[in-house]
Amino acid sequence: MLGKTQVNYTQLVELYKKYATSSGLRILAFPCNQFGGQEPGTNAEIKEFAAKYGVEFDMFEKIKVNGDDAHELWKFLKKKQGGTLGR
């Protein structure tokens, strides 16, 4: 797992630790391998990798966010958001 994945997990863990209890922050992680091939592993491998960074927030199964087989959640979010997210 390359690119920004390591930095993103580190920053998300910091945010979660800082705000989860005090402000009720929830982080919902949906791994996706469609951005630079940064999460090529299985769901179990991704979860194991994330655990090395102390991830305690919700980690869902790997999904696709682009294309005809994009996850329904992302289809909905893209439709509601518009702009470049909607492409």
Secondary structure, 3 states (H helix, E strand, C coil): CCCCHHHHHHHHHHHHHHHHHHHCCCCEECCCCCCCCCCCCCHHHHHHHHHCCCCCCEECCCCCCCCCCCCHHHHHHHHHHCHHHHC
